[in-house]
Amino acid sequence: MKTLEHHYTLDCLPSDNPYLGDNWRPCHDEWTASTPDLEVIGEVPHDLNGVYLRNGHNQIHAPIGKYHPFDGDGMIHCTHFEGGKVTYRNRFIRTTGFLAEAAAGRSLWPGIIEPRKAVLRGWGSIGAMKDNAGTDVKVHAGRALAAMSQCSEPYRLDPVTLETLGPDPSWARALGTRGICSHFQVDAHTGEMMFFNYGETAPYFNYGVVSAENQLVHYEPIELQHAPWPHDLGMSEHYCVLHDLSMFFDPAYLQRGQHRLHFHRDVPARFGVIPRMGTNRDVKWFEGMPCYILHLANTYEVGDEIVMDGAIQTNPVPDLSGLPKEGYARMHALLSMDLQETRMHRWRFNLKTGQTHEEDLDDEVTEFSMVDARVKGRPNRYVYNALVKPEWKLDGLKKYDLQTGRTQRWEAPEGCYVSESPFAAREGSQAEDDGYLITYITNLNTGKGECAVFDARDIAQGPLCRVILPHHIPMGAHACWAPASALRVPQ
């Protein structure tokens, strides 16, 4: 079966914006396609059962102001594996903003670069953007949950059919306009979900917990001295790590309603360790070198220490003085992880002494870390990252063995780019790397997207199989794997 479910006619998008063409060219078709009508190169593993979900931004209407790759309408791509068979679907997330613009036939909200052009009430920490729900996706309580990085309503979807079910009916209203930020964390052992949100008015930051039964059981304001700009959240077995980092909007400009992100090189990064059900009074704050962090690999406890591994940026706002004020060279620089000095890093927070110890784990530019969800929040041995070229082009995979220090790598062919690549355990497996890595490949050579499956124990040999999708798939944001057992809604 291969069916084009819906075709959206794209506006004439700006041709000079590099984030609306080539590897970023938006999708405008929604498909349902299954084997044997889908071409498969290689053999789909029979012990791979569940869904691979990836979120991403797909602009439909001509943007208001400069378009940033975080602005487009959220679209989920899903590959459902079952007994050696595959079904692929992709659907726009039908948020309130998406439906309003579809009815109007044009963009109604600006993006992250020029929020001052907003004339309607918006969503997110800035309060001016469209709620696109296009950054993150995870499965919790049997449903997929999608959100954007600047905070948005928690949109639920059916994880197999991708039907948009709307903001979570159990607890979305309790969060008000703040909603949740991307990078909420799900504990596979307890089923609980930890999340945060932030904004430009006090309380600047909130932390919360949703139970395995999908009830909001904890929601706590956290005292900060300024409006932060966090992106991720550390989760260990008993604690979470909150981020109050050195890059945030300049407070003086913010008071005048202007948004100027600034890297405060003399302001230490702060990390708040909070018990899972803790309050503001329970937070223990630690300082680290000035930095910004997009994505973490894992956080876990060893004795008196909380260990947090992730990709540090020690130059998140590169020098732009030599670049022209017009054009997209500045955006290129701000999205180039080599200029941001991105690398794998480790923080150790000692709960007894209050001291922070830091060290680099690698000097190569890699990001978008994935670990086996079964060890998320617990000590892990393996991490799977994407290799990153300038301008946010993910062109390969790298596996870290943190026990031996060895690495493996696979570099994509020229003109091909990968997505965030979660680990999927082989059914019945126990070992941490006994399973697969799954990724979507943007193939500019063929114009068709691919879903590729790797043996996690030997990624260097390349894909075990490649499922050829019925259309182009642009580079995207975040992804997850949910085994078949996680797709049941708790009763």
Helices and strands as residue ranges (DSSP letters): E 2-7, G 18-20, G 22-24, E 29-34, E 40-42, E 50-54, E 57-58, E 73-82, E 85-92, H 96-104, G 115-117, E 136-140, E 143-147, E 155-157, E 164-167, G 172-175, E 185-186, E 193-198, E 205-210, E 216-222, E 234-235, E 239-244, E 247-249, H 251-255, E 261-263, E 269-275, G 280-282, E 284-288, E 292-302, E 305-313, H 329-334, E 342-350, E 356-360, E 366-370, G 373-375, E 382-389, E 393-401, E 407-411, E 416-418, E 423-425, E 435-443, E 450-455, G 459-461, E 465-468, E 479-483, G 484-487
